[in-house]
Amino acid sequence: MNNFSKKSLDKSAFVWYIILMKENMKKNNLPIIGKIQDLNNEANKLFCEEVMMPMVTFAVTIMFVAIILDYGFQLIEAIDILTL
């Protein structure tokens, strides 16, 4: 087998691969990597809804309470200084 026929064999295999991928995309029969990616996307959505949003809500609530307490104590201290 000379180099020319080997290159053409590689090229024809590549062409067949591209044709098969196009057919798979038409049928939505994803290869295993596509199925793993879809599973990962679903897991990310679930993580965002079930874990991330409550965690962010809790963190924002704690920050809000801390800021309100800080402003309250600053106001009490300012009133104390002004009334002396």
N, C-alpha and C positions, 0 to 999 in steps of 0.2 A: 504494500500500500504506500503510495507516494504522498508527499505532503499536501498536494492539491486535493486529493480525494479525502484526506483526513480533515482538512479545513472545510470542505463542502459538507462532510458528514456532520461536523460540529455545527455548521450553519443550519443544516436541515433539522437537526435536533432542536436547535434554538427556535426555529420557525414553528416546529410542531409544539413546542412548549408554549409559545405565544398564542397559537391557535387554541390549544387546550385551556389556557387561562381565560381567553375571551369567551369560550363556551361555558366555562364555570361561572364567569361573571354574569352571563345571560341567564343561567339557570339558578343563580344565587347558591350554588353548591360551593361553598367556600372551602379552600384548603384548610388543613389543620391549624395553620397560623392564624387565618381569618377567624376561625371558630374560637380560638384562644383569645384573640383580640376582642371579639364580641362579648365573650364571657367576662373579660377584664373591664370592658366598658360598663356592663351591667353591675359588676361588683363596685365600680367607682361610683355609680349613681346611687346604689344602696348605701355605700359608706357616707356619701354626701348627705343623704336624707336622714339616715338613722344615727350617725355619729357626729358628723361635722356640724350640722345646724344646731343641735342641742348644746354642743360644746361651745360654739360661738355665742349662742344666746346666754349661756351661763357666764361666760367670760365677760360679756358686755354688761350684764347685770351686776356682777361683782365690781367692775370698773365704775359703773354709775354710782353704786352705793359708796364706794371709796371716795369718789369725787364729792358727792353730796356731804359726806361726813367731814371731809377736809374743809370744804367751804363753810360748813356749820361751825367747826372749831375756830376757823379764822375769823368768822363773824363774832363769835363769843369773845375771842381775844381782843378784837378791835373795839367792841363795845366796852370791855373791861378797861382798856387803855384810855378810851375817851371819857369814861365816867370817873376816872381817878382825879 
